[in-house]
């Protein structure tokens, strides 16, 4: 019995993490008797999961004030992981034969997140019986690495049989560590079409048009863009709240403090406009054919720029309020054509890799 075992970030209070995990597992189930996510998290990531901040008195007070909301958020994400993802411990998986191990997606090769270059995320698991180790769209999430980090990657990379990454920036970084072919493939969420996501969408109880804000950075520019559109078109704003908002950035709009992943998809699907700085906020805006504007993380915009350039949507990156043209509409026929090509190339990579 052939199984696909997936190493990724799945147990996070993060919409992109859980939804890309779901998409990767769903796609691989087309080729294997089972697709299972390996229950592995680096120690440094486990340590960051506490809802309480004991690092400072101010941090402690803030965590006390936000504890109720954060407990609700933790619950809705735990429910999604429990009901939608198939996760098993390594202690169980070590008894399985005929395993193909998939590395990715997400920033599993980012040593700033994992604490160091983690050999497990390069498939170095002595207790696991494996047939092939296949990197599918892992990312670094950074534009540079130290010599020590590059050395660690060079040590573990020969363990990977088939190599791909998610963006050009990652390809450039890893090219310094190998002479093997490196493919660029789409994020797992893009392996599924809009219809494939529809049974995971929970439509919100909102009748009127609205602008949806999803901001990881909580940068004031994101809110300025949304407020500009709101004032121009007289459309209210709805925000997926993730933490402290910048002062004077809001306009007394509706703030949703504990959206489930299904509700998150629903609010994008049902929106008139989306304003985001998030890669996956951008991805789902494209999948669901939403007019959107992106204010990328400064210094972390590589993956968003790659995707938007590929889809002829670079004009959706907003550098100033003056660059917003509300009369300009997205040609989703063209976008879908380009995404279809990218998706098929990525599926071909999977099919070739598992032979």
N, C-alpha and C positions, 0 to 999 in steps of 0.2 A: 504494500500500500504506500504510494507516494504521497508525501506531505510537504507542504510549504510552511516553513517556520520563519516568522517575521521578527526582526529586531528593529524596534523603532521607539519613539517617545509616544506612549499611548495613555499613560496614567497621569494626565496633566489637566489642570483647570484651564484649558485652552481649546478654543473651537477648532483651530487648524490642526492641532495634534490629534484629537480624537477623530475628526472627520477624515483626515488623510489615512489614519490607521484603518478606519472602516472601509474606505475606498480600496486600499491595497489588499485587504483581506477579501473583500467582495470580488475583486478582479481575479485574484489568484485561485479562488474557488472554481473558476471555469476550467482550470487546468489540473487541479489536484483533488484527491479524495477528501483532503482536509487542508484548510489554511488556518494556521494557529499563530497567535502572537505570543512571543516568549516573554514571560513575566520577569523582565530584568530592568533594573534601574541602578545607575551608579550611586555609590554611597553619598556623594556630594549632592546629588539631586534629591535623594530621600530626605537629607537634612534640611533642605529648603522648603519642604512641604508643610512645615508647621504653620498654623494659622496665627500663632502668637509671635510677636517680635520682642525678644528680650535684649536686643542689642543696645537700646537706649530707652530712656524714660518716655521720650516723645513717641518713639516707635511702639512702645508697649501700650501707651494710651490710645494711639490710633488703631492698634489691633484689637483692643477692647471694644472701641466704638464700632468697628466694622465686623466684629465676630459673628453677629447674627446673620448678616448678609453673606459672609464668606462660608458659613456653615450651610446655608441654602444652596449656594453655588456648588459647593463640594458635593452635596447630595444629588443635584441634577446631573452632574458629570459622572458621578459614581453609578447612577442608574443607567446612563447611556452605556458606559463601559460594561456593566454587568449584563445588560440586555442585548447589546448590539455587537460586542466584540467577543471572540473566542480566545481566551487567555489561559495559558498553562505554565506551571512552574518547570524549571529546568530539571528538577528531580524526577518529574514524570516523563519529560521528553527524552531523557537519556536512554530510555528503554525502546524508543522508536527507531526503526530502520528506514532507509530510503528517503532521507530528508534533504530537501533543497533549502538552504538558508538564505533568506532575502534580507539585505541590509538597507534599511530605509523605509520610507523617506524621512524627512525632517532633518534637523541639524545635529544628527548623531555623530558627525565628525568634527563638531565644534568643541575644541578642548576648553573653551571658556565656560561652556555649559556643563560638560561631563567632568571637569576638574583636571583632566589630562587627556592625552591621546589614549582612548580606552580600547584595548585589544579585543574586547568582546564585540564591540561594534564593527570590527573588521572580521568577525566570524571566528576568532580564536577562542574556541570553547572545547577543551580537551575531552569533556565527558559526553559530547554530542556526536552521534554518528551522522555524517553528512555525505551527500553525493556531490553537490556543488554549492559554492558560496557565490551569490549573485548580488552585486550592489545595484539597487534600483533607486535612483534619484536622491541619494544622500546629499547633504549640504553642509557647508562650513559656517555659513552665516557671518563670516568675517572676510575681509579683503586681504589680510596678510597673516602669516604664521611665523613663529620664531624658528630658528635653526633647530632647536631641540624638538619642537613639534613636528617639523618636516622630517627629522631623523626618525622619530617614532612612527610616523605614517609609512615611511620607506621600509621600516622593519616589518610592519604588519600587512602591508598591501599585497605581498605575494600570496597571501592566504586567499585572496579574492580571485575567483575564476573568471568572472565577467564583470566589467567595470563600466558604470555609468554614473552621472551626477545630474543635478537639477538645473544648474545654471553655468554660464560661461565663466563667471568668476571662480567657481569651484573647479572647473576644468583647468583653468590657468594655474591654480594653486597645486593641484595634484599632478600636473604634467611635470613638475620638478621632481617628482618621486617615482616616476615610472615611464617606461617607453611603450607600454601597452596601449592599445586603442581605448580611448575614453569617449563614450557616447553621451550625448545630452538628451534626456528624456523628460517628459512632462511630469508634473506633480501627480501623485495618485488620484487626487480629487478630479483631475481632468481626464482620467481614464474612463470615468463614468459620464454619460450624457445627462442632460437635464431630466429626461424621463426616468433615468435610473435613480435619481435622487427624490422623486416625487413622493414615494411612500415614507420618506424620512422627514418630510416637511410638515410642520404644524402651523397652519395658517393662523395669524393673530386675529384677535377680535377688534380689528381696526377697519372701519369702512372708508374713511376719507384718505386722500393722498397724503403722503408724508415723506420726509427725507430721513434716511437711516444713517446714523453715525456709528462706525465701529473703529475705535482708535486704540491701538496698543500703547502708543507713546504718550497719549494724552497731550499732544502738542497743541498749543493754542491756535496754530495755523489751520488745523483740521476743523476746529469749531468756527473759525472766522469764515472759512469757505462755506460751511453749512449754513451759517447765519446769513451770509451774502445771498445764497440761493433762496433761502427761506423768505427773506425780505423782498427779493425781486419777484418771486412767484406767489408769495402769500401762501406758502405751504408750511405746515408745522414740522418740527424736528422730533424724532424719536431716537434715543441714544441707548446703546448697549453699554452699561456702566461696568468698568473694569477696575476702577480705583479712584484716587483723588483727581478731580478735574481742575484744569488751570483757572485761576481767578479771572473773572469777567469774560470767560469764554462762552458761557451759556446764555440762553435767552428764555429762561423759565420753561424749558421744553420737558417733555416726558422722558424720564430716566428709568430704564428697565434693569433692575439690579441682580437678577438671578435667572437669566434666560437659559433654558436647556439648549443643547445643540440643535434639537429639532425646531425649537422656537426661533433660534438664531437664523436658521435657514429660512424659516417662514417669514421673518421680518425683512430679510433681503428679497425674497421671492415676491412679496406683496408691496414693496416700496416703489415710489416714483423715481427717487434718486438715492444713490448711496455715496457717502463721503467717507473715505477710509485711508489709513496709512498701512493697512495690513495686506500681506500677500494673499491670504486666503479670503479676506474680504473682497479683494479685487477679483480673485478667481471665481467666486460664486456670483458676483455681479455680472461677470462675463457669461457664465454658464446659464444664468437665468435671464439674460438679455436686459439688464438694467442700465439705464444711463448712470454713469458714475464718474467721480473725480477722486484722484489719488494724491495724497500729500505724503510721499514715502518717508520712512525713517531716514534721517540724515546719516550717511555713512553705511546704511544697510539697504540701499535701494536697488542693489544689483539684480536680484531675482525678479523684482517687479518690473524693472526696466527691460530685462530680457523678454519677459512674457508680453508686455505691452508692445515692444518693438516687433516681436514676431507676429502679433495680431494687428499691426498697423494702428495701434492705439496710443502711441507715445504722446499725443496731444492731450490725453487724459491725466497726465502728470501735471499738477498745478504748482507753479513756482510763485505766483502772485495772484491776487484777486482779479487784477486786470486781464489775466490770461484766460479767464473763464468766458466761454461763448455758449450761452444757453440755447442759441438757435441751432447750433451744430449738433446733429444727431449721429449716433453710432450706426454704421452699416454692418449689422450683425450677419448678413449673408456673407460678406467678405470675411468677417471674424470667424464664423463657423467653418468656412472652407479651410482657413489656415489651421484652426484647431483640429479639424478632422485629419489633416495631413500629419500634424504633430502627434496626435493620438495614435494613428495607425503606425507611425514610425516607432513609437514607444511600445506598442503592443507587439510589433515585430521583434523588437529587442528582447522582450520577455520570452516569446516563442522560440527564438533562436537560442537563447541562453539555457532553456530547460531541456534542450534535446540531449 
